[in-house]
């Protein structure tokens, strides 16, 4: 009878060839790591600096109340009149946040700072919406189409 066991020499050669290709010297590994880090930093820089100046839009319902740059030279405090009262909105170097609102839950104030294009802060009971918009393309999904 014939024994149909796999050829061990053939199965061991494929991983050895792959290992030889990946092996390299320490200099190769360091250069590869530096290249990967440089690509990541360049990608991040390009997305931040070529996307245009992000703007903060403040709405009450569907009415636009104000528009400010996201990272102003001096901190900006805006008071938006909502259905329940005034919501205090702060725009500074860290981003935008709702610091105080007339609503009872205060979930909007617990949201913290937002600083990326497409981020949204909302005080639903007071009908105040704060959105960060810019020129960067944001992928659409079935909900936003």
GROMACS elastic network, one bead per residue, 0.5 to 0.9 nm:
[ bonds ]
;  ai    aj funct       b0    kb
    4     7     6  0.88843   500
    5     8     6  0.85198   500
    6     9     6  0.87975   500
    6    10     6  0.80930   500
    6    11     6  0.77638   500
    7    10     6  0.54839   500
    7    11     6  0.65718   500
    7    12     6  0.88321   500
    8    11     6  0.52233   500
    8    12     6  0.61033   500
    8    13     6  0.86313   500
    9    12     6  0.52904   500
    9    13     6  0.62480   500
   10    13     6  0.53618   500
   10    14     6  0.70539   500
   11    14     6  0.60159   500
   11    15     6  0.75240   500
   12    15     6  0.58818   500
   12    16     6  0.63715   500
   12    17     6  0.88544   500
   13    16     6  0.50481   500
   13    17     6  0.60760   500
   13    18     6  0.86535   500
   14    17     6  0.52399   500
   14    18     6  0.63639   500
   14    19     6  0.86660   500
   15    18     6  0.50713   500
   15    19     6  0.60368   500
   15    20     6  0.85475   500
   16    19     6  0.50145   500
   16    20     6  0.60750   500
   16    21     6  0.85743   500
   17    20     6  0.51028   500
   17    21     6  0.62305   500
   17    22     6  0.87359   500
   18    21     6  0.50988   500
   18    22     6  0.62765   500
   18    23     6  0.84531   500
   19    22     6  0.51229   500
   19    23     6  0.57411   500
   20    23     6  0.50806   500
   20    24     6  0.75750   500
   21    24     6  0.71904   500
   23    29     6  0.87990   500
   24    27     6  0.80153   500
   24    28     6  0.58568   500
   24    29     6  0.69524   500
   25    28     6  0.51414   500
   25    29     6  0.64416   500
   25    30     6  0.87568   500
   26    29     6  0.50403   500
   26    30     6  0.61308   500
   26    31     6  0.85326   500
   27    30     6  0.51435   500
   27    31     6  0.60727   500
   27    32     6  0.84928   500
   28    31     6  0.51754   500
   28    32     6  0.60881   500
   28    33     6  0.85957   500
   29    32     6  0.50828   500
   29    33     6  0.61684   500
   29    34     6  0.86410   500
   30    33     6  0.50625   500
   30    34     6  0.61473   500
   30    35     6  0.85671   500
   31    34     6  0.50722   500
   31    35     6  0.61085   500
   31    36     6  0.86397   500
   32    35     6  0.50773   500
   32    36     6  0.62155   500
   32    37     6  0.86625   500
   33    36     6  0.51631   500
   33    37     6  0.62154   500
   33    38     6  0.85724   500
   34    37     6  0.51584   500
   34    38     6  0.60547   500
   34    39     6  0.85991   500
   35    38     6  0.50681   500
   35    39     6  0.61572   500
   35    40     6  0.86645   500
   36    39     6  0.51804   500
   36    40     6  0.62824   500
   36    41     6  0.87247   500
   37    40     6  0.51431   500
   37    41     6  0.61719   500
   37    42     6  0.85088   500
   38    41     6  0.51992   500
   38    42     6  0.59819   500
   38    43     6  0.84850   500
   39    42     6  0.51252   500
   39    43     6  0.60629   500
   39    44     6  0.86101   500
   40    43     6  0.52023   500
   40    44     6  0.62581   500
   40    45     6  0.86629   500
   41    44     6  0.51519   500
   41    45     6  0.61114   500
   41    46     6  0.85814   500
   42    45     6  0.50940   500
   42    46     6  0.60491   500
   42    47     6  0.85919   500
   43    46     6  0.52321   500
   43    47     6  0.62621   500
   43    48     6  0.87127   500
   44    47     6  0.53238   500
   44    48     6  0.62988   500
   44    49     6  0.86901   500
   45    48     6  0.52217   500
   45    49     6  0.60146   500
   45    50     6  0.81690   500
   46    49     6  0.53341   500
   46    50     6  0.55354   500
   46    51     6  0.78072   500
   47    50     6  0.56801   500
   47    51     6  0.58237   500
   47   136     6  0.78572   500
   48    51     6  0.58837   500
   48    52     6  0.78672   500
   48    53     6  0.88886   500
   49    52     6  0.65064   500
   49    53     6  0.81211   500
   50    53     6  0.86164   500
   50   135     6  0.86480   500
   50   136     6  0.83340   500
   51    54     6  0.77615   500
   51   134     6  0.67712   500
   51   135     6  0.52830   500
   51   137     6  0.85691   500
   52   134     6  0.64189   500
   52   135     6  0.58080   500
   52   136     6  0.75923   500
   53    69     6  0.68749   500
   53    70     6  0.74838   500
   53    71     6  0.86666   500
   53   133     6  0.88613   500
   53   134     6  0.64445   500
   53   135     6  0.78347   500
   54    68     6  0.88222   500
   54    69     6  0.61639   500
   54    70     6  0.55654   500
   54    71     6  0.81575   500
   54   115     6  0.89574   500
   54   116     6  0.81938   500
   54   117     6  0.65100   500
   54   132     6  0.64538   500
   54   133     6  0.55924   500
   54   135     6  0.74831   500
   54   136     6  0.88338   500
   55    67     6  0.65580   500
   55    68     6  0.56255   500
   55    70     6  0.51769   500
   55    71     6  0.86233   500
   55   117     6  0.83794   500
   55   131     6  0.82072   500
   55   132     6  0.56059   500
   55   133     6  0.53290   500
   55   134     6  0.61490   500
   56    66     6  0.80863   500
   56    67     6  0.55108   500
   56    68     6  0.51598   500
   56    69     6  0.59316   500
   56    70     6  0.55929   500
   56    91     6  0.83532   500
   56    96     6  0.77280   500
   56   130     6  0.67863   500
   56   131     6  0.57405   500
   56   133     6  0.64306   500
   56   134     6  0.88803   500
   57    64     6  0.70559   500
   57    65     6  0.76747   500
   57    66     6  0.59747   500
   57    68     6  0.67852   500
   57    69     6  0.89196   500
   57   129     6  0.80988   500
   57   130     6  0.57015   500
   57   131     6  0.53104   500
   57   132     6  0.63384   500
   57   133     6  0.73293   500
   58    63     6  0.85834   500
   58    64     6  0.60049   500
   58    65     6  0.55258   500
   58    66     6  0.52966   500
   58    67     6  0.63813   500
   58    68     6  0.86200   500
   58    80     6  0.78839   500
   58    89     6  0.88265   500
   58   128     6  0.73024   500
   58   129     6  0.58710   500
   58   131     6  0.66406   500
   58   132     6  0.89893   500
   59    62     6  0.62796   500
   59    63     6  0.54264   500
   59    65     6  0.53011   500
   59    66     6  0.73020   500
   59    80     6  0.82124   500
   59   127     6  0.81171   500
   59   128     6  0.57247   500
   59   129     6  0.50543   500
   59   130     6  0.63227   500
   59   131     6  0.83399   500
   60    63     6  0.52958   500
   60    64     6  0.65805   500
   60    65     6  0.66882   500
   60    80     6  0.75173   500
   60    81     6  0.74997   500
   60    82     6  0.62160   500
   60    83     6  0.84401   500
   60   126     6  0.82118   500
   60   127     6  0.56442   500
   60   129     6  0.64153   500
   60   130     6  0.89914   500
   61    64     6  0.81576   500
   61    82     6  0.84626   500
   61   126     6  0.89937   500
   61   127     6  0.54590   500
   61   128     6  0.64835   500
   61   129     6  0.73942   500
   64    67     6  0.79430   500
   65    80     6  0.74305   500
   66    78     6  0.85226   500
   66    80     6  0.88624   500
   68    71     6  0.86775   500
   68    72     6  0.78657   500
   68    76     6  0.84763   500
   68    91     6  0.82450   500
   69    72     6  0.57829   500
   69    91     6  0.84322   500
   70    91     6  0.66994   500
   70    92     6  0.73827   500
   70    93     6  0.78792   500
   70    94     6  0.89997   500
   70    95     6  0.62489   500
   70    96     6  0.70873   500
   70   115     6  0.73841   500
   70   132     6  0.74408   500
   71    74     6  0.84719   500
   71    75     6  0.83744   500
   71    91     6  0.71302   500
   71    92     6  0.57836   500
   71    93     6  0.50915   500
   71    94     6  0.75667   500
   71    95     6  0.64893   500
   71    96     6  0.86043   500
   71   115     6  0.86907   500
   72    75     6  0.63543   500
   72    76     6  0.74360   500
   72    91     6  0.73406   500
   72    92     6  0.61761   500
   72    93     6  0.68308   500
   73    92     6  0.79549   500
   73    93     6  0.79372   500
   74    91     6  0.87544   500
   74    92     6  0.69219   500
   74    93     6  0.83537   500
   75    90     6  0.71506   500
   75    91     6  0.57103   500
   75    93     6  0.74295   500
   76    89     6  0.80932   500
   76    90     6  0.57562   500
   76    91     6  0.50471   500
   76    92     6  0.64542   500
   77    88     6  0.68248   500
   77    89     6  0.56563   500
   77    91     6  0.64630   500
   77    92     6  0.87734   500
   78    87     6  0.81708   500
   78    88     6  0.58394   500
   78    89     6  0.51015   500
   78    90     6  0.64868   500
   78    91     6  0.82739   500
   79    86     6  0.60480   500
   79    87     6  0.55958   500
   79    89     6  0.62066   500
   79    90     6  0.88961   500
   80    85     6  0.82786   500
   80    86     6  0.54741   500
   80    87     6  0.51509   500
   80    88     6  0.64434   500
   80    89     6  0.74327   500
   80   128     6  0.74130   500
   81    84     6  0.80379   500
   81    85     6  0.57077   500
   81    87     6  0.64533   500
   81    88     6  0.89675   500
   81   126     6  0.84073   500
   81   128     6  0.82115   500
   82    85     6  0.51546   500
   82    86     6  0.57937   500
   82    87     6  0.69499   500
   82   102     6  0.83091   500
   82   125     6  0.86749   500
   82   127     6  0.59747   500
   82   128     6  0.61949   500
   83    86     6  0.83421   500
   83   102     6  0.89652   500
   83   125     6  0.76044   500
   83   127     6  0.64700   500
   83   128     6  0.85614   500
   84   101     6  0.87260   500
   84   102     6  0.58682   500
   84   103     6  0.65767   500
   84   125     6  0.73329   500
   84   126     6  0.52443   500
   84   127     6  0.84810   500
   85   101     6  0.74687   500
   85   102     6  0.51770   500
   85   103     6  0.78490   500
   85   126     6  0.70653   500
   86   100     6  0.81691   500
   86   101     6  0.61079   500
   86   102     6  0.58717   500
   86   126     6  0.82639   500
   87    98     6  0.70281   500
   87    99     6  0.76828   500
   87   100     6  0.56171   500
   87   102     6  0.62245   500
   87   103     6  0.85429   500
   87   123     6  0.83139   500
   87   126     6  0.79015   500
   87   128     6  0.76130   500
   88    97     6  0.86363   500
   88    98     6  0.58493   500
   88    99     6  0.55475   500
   88   100     6  0.50303   500
   88   101     6  0.62035   500
   89    96     6  0.71842   500
   89    97     6  0.58127   500
   89    99     6  0.58108   500
   89   100     6  0.73477   500
   89   101     6  0.87466   500
   89   130     6  0.85775   500
   90    95     6  0.81985   500
   90    96     6  0.56507   500
   90    97     6  0.53796   500
   90    98     6  0.62113   500
   90    99     6  0.65039   500
   91    94     6  0.77459   500
   91    95     6  0.57373   500
   91    97     6  0.66337   500
   91    98     6  0.89064   500
   91   113     6  0.88836   500
   92    95     6  0.54093   500
   92    96     6  0.64691   500
   92    97     6  0.87980   500
   93    96     6  0.84181   500
   94    97     6  0.89802   500
   94   113     6  0.66896   500
   94   114     6  0.78357   500
   94   115     6  0.69541   500
   95   113     6  0.55075   500
   95   114     6  0.53387   500
   95   116     6  0.82691   500
   96   112     6  0.81965   500
   96   113     6  0.52335   500
   96   114     6  0.53554   500
   96   115     6  0.65177   500
   96   121     6  0.85869   500
   96   130     6  0.83575   500
   96   132     6  0.85658   500
   97   108     6  0.83880   500
   97   109     6  0.71886   500
   97   111     6  0.75383   500
   97   112     6  0.57955   500
   97   114     6  0.64655   500
   97   121     6  0.74269   500
   97   130     6  0.85464   500
   98   101     6  0.72564   500
   98   108     6  0.62849   500
   98   109     6  0.51168   500
   98   110     6  0.83135   500
   98   111     6  0.79030   500
   98   112     6  0.75321   500
   98   113     6  0.80110   500
   98   121     6  0.75271   500
   98   122     6  0.84926   500
   98   123     6  0.84710   500
   98   130     6  0.85304   500
   99   108     6  0.82418   500
   99   109     6  0.53506   500
   99   110     6  0.84810   500
   99   112     6  0.84315   500
  100   103     6  0.88321   500
  100   106     6  0.76606   500
  100   108     6  0.82539   500
  100   109     6  0.60342   500
  101   104     6  0.82069   500
  101   106     6  0.66483   500
  101   108     6  0.76924   500
  101   109     6  0.72145   500
  101   123     6  0.76594   500
  101   126     6  0.78236   500
  102   106     6  0.80004   500
  102   125     6  0.87671   500
  102   126     6  0.70930   500
  103   106     6  0.59936   500
  103   107     6  0.87059   500
  103   108     6  0.88766   500
  103   123     6  0.75676   500
  103   124     6  0.85139   500
  103   125     6  0.60840   500
  103   126     6  0.61690   500
  104   107     6  0.86538   500
  104   125     6  0.83957   500
  105   108     6  0.80768   500
  105   125     6  0.86649   500
  106   109     6  0.54174   500
  106   110     6  0.67014   500
  106   123     6  0.80607   500
  107   110     6  0.50969   500
  107   111     6  0.65360   500
  107   122     6  0.88396   500
  107   123     6  0.75311   500
  108   111     6  0.53702   500
  108   112     6  0.80217   500
  108   121     6  0.67148   500
  108   122     6  0.60186   500
  108   123     6  0.53083   500
  108   124     6  0.82743   500
  109   112     6  0.64929   500
  109   123     6  0.84652   500
  111   114     6  0.82137   500
  111   121     6  0.73769   500
  112   121     6  0.89812   500
  113   121     6  0.88887   500
  114   117     6  0.89211   500
  114   119     6  0.62331   500
  114   120     6  0.74674   500
  114   121     6  0.76532   500
  114   132     6  0.82070   500
  115   118     6  0.89157   500
  115   119     6  0.70321   500
  115   132     6  0.75018   500
  116   119     6  0.56278   500
  116   132     6  0.68249   500
  116   133     6  0.84825   500
  117   120     6  0.88526   500
  117   131     6  0.82354   500
  117   132     6  0.51285   500
  117   133     6  0.52563   500
  117   134     6  0.59523   500
  117   135     6  0.85116   500
  117   136     6  0.72434   500
  117   138     6  0.82552   500
  118   131     6  0.68034   500
  118   132     6  0.54527   500
  118   133     6  0.58098   500
  118   134     6  0.79043   500
  118   136     6  0.89409   500
  118   138     6  0.71598   500
  119   130     6  0.84597   500
  119   131     6  0.59533   500
  119   132     6  0.55540   500
  119   133     6  0.79746   500
  120   129     6  0.71834   500
  120   130     6  0.56619   500
  120   132     6  0.64957   500
  121   128     6  0.83705   500
  121   129     6  0.59294   500
  121   131     6  0.63726   500
  121   132     6  0.89177   500
  122   125     6  0.89863   500
  122   126     6  0.87216   500
  122   127     6  0.74787   500
  122   128     6  0.57664   500
  122   130     6  0.61282   500
  122   131     6  0.84399   500
  123   126     6  0.55148   500
  123   127     6  0.58079   500
  123   128     6  0.50909   500
  123   129     6  0.64011   500
  123   130     6  0.87000   500
  124   128     6  0.65018   500
  124   129     6  0.78030   500
  125   128     6  0.80718   500
  133   136     6  0.82524   500
  134   137     6  0.82161   500
  135   138     6  0.89104   500
  140   143     6  0.78078   500
  140   144     6  0.58248   500
  140   145     6  0.61444   500
  141   144     6  0.55842   500
  141   145     6  0.61892   500
  142   145     6  0.54257   500
